[in-house]
Amino acid sequence: MIQRLLTAKDALTSTIQKILDLNRQLKSIRKTTQETQDIAIKQELKLLNKVADHQAKIVQLYEFKLRRTGNS
C-alpha cells in the first residue's frame, strides 16, 4: 500500500509540473498572440487538470486507508 501511495504521489507531482510548464508556455504565447497554440495548450491544461484531480483523489484514498489500518 505504501508503494502505491508513493507511486501515486510521484505521478501527481509529475502532472502538476506539466501543468506549471504549460502555464508558463501559455503566458509566453499570449505575448506573441499565436492563437492556435493557445487553444491547444488550453485543451491540454484542461485534460491535465482532470488527471491531477483524479490522482489527488487516489492519493487521498491511499492515505486514508493507511491511517485507518494504522489505527486498527
C-alpha positions as CSV (number, residue, x, y, z in Angstrom):
1,M,0.0,0.0,0.0
2,I,2.8,2.4,0.8
3,Q,4.4,1.7,-2.6
4,R,1.1,2.5,-4.3
5,L,0.9,5.8,-2.3
6,L,4.4,6.8,-3.3
7,T,3.8,6.0,-6.9
8,A,0.6,7.9,-6.9
9,K,2.3,10.9,-5.3
10,D,5.1,10.8,-7.9
11,A,2.5,10.7,-10.7
12,L,0.6,13.7,-9.2
13,T,3.9,15.7,-8.8
14,S,4.8,15.0,-12.4
15,T,1.3,16.0,-13.6
16,I,1.5,19.2,-11.6
17,Q,4.9,20.0,-13.0
18,K,3.5,19.6,-16.6
19,I,0.6,21.9,-15.7
20,L,3.1,24.6,-14.4
21,D,5.2,24.2,-17.5
22,L,2.2,24.6,-19.8
23,N,1.1,27.7,-17.9
24,R,4.5,29.3,-18.4
25,Q,4.3,28.4,-22.1
26,L,0.8,29.8,-22.3
27,K,2.0,33.1,-20.7
28,S,4.8,33.5,-23.3
29,I,2.5,32.6,-26.2
30,R,-0.1,35.2,-25.2
31,K,2.6,37.8,-25.6
32,T,3.2,36.7,-29.2
33,T,-0.6,36.1,-29.8
34,Q,-0.4,32.7,-31.5
35,E,-4.0,31.7,-31.2
36,T,-3.8,28.1,-32.4
37,Q,-1.1,27.2,-29.9
38,D,-3.0,29.0,-27.2
39,I,-6.1,26.8,-27.9
40,A,-4.1,23.6,-27.9
41,I,-2.4,24.4,-24.7
42,K,-5.7,25.3,-23.0
43,Q,-7.1,22.0,-24.1
44,E,-4.1,20.1,-22.7
45,L,-4.3,22.0,-19.5
46,K,-8.0,21.1,-19.1
47,L,-7.2,17.4,-19.5
48,L,-4.2,17.6,-17.2
49,N,-6.2,19.3,-14.5
50,K,-8.8,16.5,-14.6
51,V,-5.9,13.9,-14.4
52,A,-4.4,15.8,-11.5
53,D,-7.7,15.9,-9.7
54,H,-8.2,12.1,-10.2
55,Q,-4.6,11.4,-9.0
56,A,-5.1,13.6,-5.9
57,K,-8.2,11.6,-5.0
58,I,-6.2,8.4,-5.3
59,V,-3.5,9.8,-3.1
60,Q,-6.2,10.8,-0.5
61,L,-7.7,7.3,-0.7
62,Y,-4.4,5.6,0.0
63,E,-3.6,8.0,2.8
64,F,-7.0,7.3,4.4
65,K,-6.5,3.6,4.1
66,L,-3.1,3.7,5.6
67,R,-4.3,5.9,8.5
68,R,-7.2,3.5,9.1
69,T,-5.1,0.4,9.1
70,G,-2.5,2.1,11.3
71,N,-5.2,2.9,13.9
72,S,-6.6,-0.6,14.0
